[in-house]
Amino acid sequence: MNTSSVYIPVIGLEIHVELKTNSKMFCGCKNDPFNADKPNIYTCPVCLGLPGALPVPNKKAILWMQMIGKALGCELPKHSKFDRKHYSYPDLPKGYQISQYDEPFAINGKVLLRSPHLKGGIKEFHITRVHMEEDTAKLVHEGDNTLVDFNRSSVPLVEIVTEPDFNDADDVKAFLEELQVIIRYLGVSDADMEKGSMRLEPNISVRVDGRQSMVDSPEPRFELPKYKVEVKNINSFKFVKAAIEYEVKRQIEILEKGETPKQETRGYDDVKGGTYSQRTKEDAQDYRYFPEPDIPPFEFTDEYISDVEKSLPILPSARIDKFVKEYGIKEMDAFILTRDKKIADYFESIVTSDTIKKAGQAVANVIINKKISTSLSVDEFVKKFVELSKPVETDANLLTESVAAVLKNNQKAVEEYKKGKITIIMFLVGQVMKQMKGKADASTVKKTLENELKVAPL
Ligand SMILES: [Zn+2]
């Protein structure tokens, strides 16, 4: 019996992205935690959390965060502020993190996801909010000791929160991949999962299909489960999919027994391929948020907000449309080419160069199949491309000899062709090309073979 069909996973995401500004979020220290030679070299009283040190917000980090918000279809409120989020942990010596609580820099977004890998083509996912905060120091465990490295302390950190719109691990993966591409297009972060400049926390619960909420609503609204499980320590798209699939299965097994899964935070163990309990609801924290008294609230003008929007580059989804419409290439190929902004830019500079225009699909094929390296200059690429596209001169005598030899040595294929299996001609073309060591034009070979086969007796 397939019982799993009556359960629908409900998944929301929290994604953290470290911005690659030159300096940190609230001080002038260098922001380069991944390339630092030694621990604790980029520090000052502010990012060490010393008493009395005053934070000064990084204007560029806020702009970049707002660009992410806009790229995810959010509104940018004109009024915003920072808040203190209190908790006590060795990675945060001042006892609170500067974050945003009820007035984030970006809210109510929407991402139209179009991916050939997505079940059902185009889907829409909603963004609850995008806010700005500071990263914490990094704890390094060595034997019985735990060391603290403050190079990462106060690095600008963006948190993106989605609505619980997802019900499939593949959709989550496709969305996160798109998000990574968007952020890289903006040039504001490397969004590297392995290094930790992009970190994911899905929250997962499972609802019973068809059970609707009692709330009066013109549209049917489904009752959300009364619990959710947050999963941490996921450092790849592959693992996020695996963690969700594991959790959904685990929770369905609990629901099947007539019980409700516990509200808790779980970690992901990539070696065992499963999740394990870290913290339950009982020890959930009260962060006692309050407005950050050392940073005045922000008032943005309409002009500033429209400038943020204008500063966005063409985004991957719009670029797919452009490539299909303007350069006449297949949507799947446009998708592949737009995954890396550098490759997309390169493709565009080639198909708009004077020497080769309107060769969009052919150029796309060459790039995707790596026939010519994209590390070449545009001029060199174009030169090679033109060479590659020239019809190969065919030696007529050698062709006649080769065709005769191939037909003689492949009687079985010839018979099949004559019985109507005409696709087998491509096998014979291949044999002739091989014999001529590629020094022949495939369409000429095919025509010659077809003529020969018409006249040759069985
Ligand atoms: Zn500092």
Boltz pocket constraint, residues with backbone or C-beta under 6 A from the ligand:
constraints:
  - pocket:
      binder: B
      contacts: [[A, 24], [A, 27], [A, 28], [A, 29], [A, 42], [A, 43], [A, 44], [A, 45], [A, 46], [A, 47], [A, 48], [A, 153], [A, 154]]
      max_distance: 6.0
